[in-house]
Every structure is written in structure tokens, then in C-alpha cells.
């Protein structure tokens, strides 16, 4: 179940996107579709959200949003370059005006010293602008990390549409 504050943020983000006539796509790994789920919980979201890609596996990242196998081999799935390619690939495939992506380690396992549990990269690509990526290390359990990722993705999108 999504927190009411997350749904309020989703509604505010959708209103801001709609006011500017901006369409959106998502490419999600560690959240498994929670960003799109929060957005689609809001009535009227279909006017703005064009597509949501859940690219949990490397194969899906490659097939659905164009992440190159070479990029995955060189940097790993949880990396800034992969988050950037996920966002730009979702943008290209969906025809949206802006796309957000996330890839990370939600835990409880899977972390390492170099890539700890809670490490998340969030990408944002907008037509006519250079794609950007944020690196976060969120505290807490799997649920907390995934929720923090959704909130950070919304914040990045809000920033990107007001630039």
C-alpha cells in the first residue's frame, strides 16, 4: 500500500506535468513499478503517463529500454551509466517528453562494500536536455529503500520540469 504522502506527491507531480503539457515514462528496476503505481493511483494519470517499464533483469533492461550489454558488463546494473541509459531508452521508446529511471539494491541481500544495500541511482532524461543521474544511499529495510526511491524520483522530476 502506498503512503498517503506519496500519493499526494504523485498528484502534485501529475498536476505540474499536465499544466506544462509534459508527458512521462518510467523505467524501474529496484522499485518494481512503484513509481508508475503511485502515478496511476491518481485519476486522470493516463493523460500524462505514457509508459512504464519494469526492467528488473539485465535482459529486460537491454530489450525494453536499450541498455547495452557492454554497459552492464562494464559498470553493473546498479550504476549511474545504466540509470542514464534506462532513462534515455524509455524516453526514446515511449515518445514521452520526460522519463525517469531507477536502479539499485533494495536488500536485504545483494549489497557489497562498493555497492551497499540502499544504493540507488535515479536517472532523468528530457527531450532537448542532457540526462542527469542522482546517487543515493537510503537507510532502512527494503520497503523503506523502495519508498525513498519513489520520493526521490518525484523530487528529481519536479526539479527537471521547472528548469
C-alpha positions in Angstrom: 0.0 0.0 0.0 1.3 3.4 -0.9 1.6 6.1 1.8 -0.9 9.0 1.5 2.1 11.4 1.4 3.4 9.6 -1.7 0.0 9.7 -3.4 -0.2 13.5 -2.6 3.2 13.9 -4.2 2.2 11.9 -7.2 -1.0 14.0 -7.6 1.1 17.3 -7.3 3.6 16.0 -9.8 1.0 15.0 -12.3 -0.7 18.3 -12.0 2.6 20.1 -12.7 3.3 17.9 -15.7 -0.2 18.4 -17.0 -0.1 22.2 -16.6 3.1 22.2 -18.7 1.8 19.7 -21.3 4.6 17.3 -20.5 4.2 13.5 -20.9 6.1 11.0 -18.8 7.6 7.5 -19.0 9.2 5.4 -16.2 11.9 2.7 -16.3 12.1 0.9 -13.0 14.3 -1.8 -11.6 14.6 -1.8 -7.8 11.1 -0.3 -7.3 9.4 -2.9 -9.5 6.9 -0.4 -10.8 6.1 1.6 -7.6 6.7 4.9 -9.3 4.2 4.1 -12.0 1.8 2.6 -9.5 1.8 5.8 -7.4 1.1 7.8 -10.5 -1.6 5.6 -11.9 -3.4 5.6 -8.5 -4.3 9.2 -9.4 -7.4 9.6 -11.6 -6.5 11.2 -15.0 -2.9 10.0 -14.9 -3.4 8.4 -18.4 -3.2 11.9 -19.9 0.4 12.2 -18.7 1.9 8.8 -18.1 2.5 7.2 -21.5 4.5 4.1 -20.5 6.1 2.3 -17.5 8.8 -0.3 -18.0 9.7 -2.7 -15.2 13.2 -3.8 -16.1 14.2 -5.9 -13.2 16.5 -8.2 -15.1 19.5 -7.2 -17.2 17.9 -8.8 -20.2 14.8 -6.6 -19.8 17.0 -3.5 -19.4 18.5 -4.4 -22.7 15.4 -5.5 -24.6 13.0 -2.9 -23.3 15.0 0.3 -22.8 18.2 -0.2 -24.8 20.8 -0.6 -22.1 23.8 -2.1 -23.9 25.2 -5.4 -22.7 28.6 -3.7 -22.8 27.4 -1.0 -20.3 26.1 -3.7 -18.0 29.3 -5.6 -18.2 31.5 -2.6 -17.6 29.5 -0.8 -14.8 27.0 -3.3 -13.5 23.2 -2.9 -13.4 23.4 -0.6 -10.3 25.3 2.3 -11.8 24.9 5.9 -13.0 25.6 5.0 -16.7 22.9 2.3 -16.6 20.4 4.6 -14.9 21.1 7.2 -17.6 20.6 4.7 -20.4 17.4 3.4 -18.8 16.0 6.9 -18.8 17.1 7.8 -22.3 15.9 4.5 -23.6 12.5 4.9 -22.0 12.3 8.4 -23.5 13.1 7.2 -27.0 10.8 4.1 -26.9 7.8 5.7 -25.3 7.7 9.0 -27.2 7.3 10.8 -23.9 8.7 14.3 -23.2 10.5 13.2 -20.0 11.5 9.9 -18.4 12.7 8.8 -15.0 14.6 5.6 -14.2 15.9 3.9 -11.1 18.2 1.0 -10.4 19.5 0.0 -7.0 20.0 -2.5 -4.3 16.9 -2.7 -2.0 18.2 -5.6 0.1 18.2 -7.2 2.4 20.9 -9.1 0.5 22.9 -8.2 -2.7 25.0 -5.5 -1.3 28.8 -5.2 -1.2 31.3 -2.8 0.2 31.4 -1.0 -3.2 27.7 -1.1 -3.7 25.9 -1.3 -0.3 22.3 -2.1 0.3 20.4 1.1 -0.2 22.5 2.3 -3.1 20.2 3.7 -5.8 20.8 5.6 -9.0 17.9 7.7 -10.3 18.1 9.0 -13.9 16.0 11.6 -15.7 16.0 12.3 -19.4 14.1 15.2 -21.0 13.9 16.0 -24.7 16.4 18.7 -25.6 18.3 18.4 -22.3 21.2 16.4 -21.1 20.2 13.4 -19.0 21.0 13.6 -15.3 21.6 11.0 -12.6 21.5 11.2 -8.8 23.2 8.8 -6.5 21.6 8.0 -3.2 22.3 5.6 -0.3 19.0 5.2 1.5 18.7 3.8 5.0 16.3 1.2 6.3 14.8 -2.0 5.1 13.6 -3.0 1.6 10.3 -1.2 2.0 11.9 2.0 3.2 14.5 2.0 0.5 11.9 1.5 -2.3 9.7 4.2 -0.8 12.6 6.6 -0.5 13.4 5.9 -4.2 9.9 6.8 -5.3 10.0 10.1 -3.3 13.5 11.0 -4.7 12.3 10.2 -8.3 9.4 12.5 -7.8 11.7 15.2 -6.5 14.1 14.8 -9.4 11.2 15.1 -11.9 9.8 18.2 -10.2 13.2 19.8 -10.5 13.6 18.8 -14.1 10.3 20.3 -15.2 11.0 23.6 -13.5 14.5 24.1 -15.0 
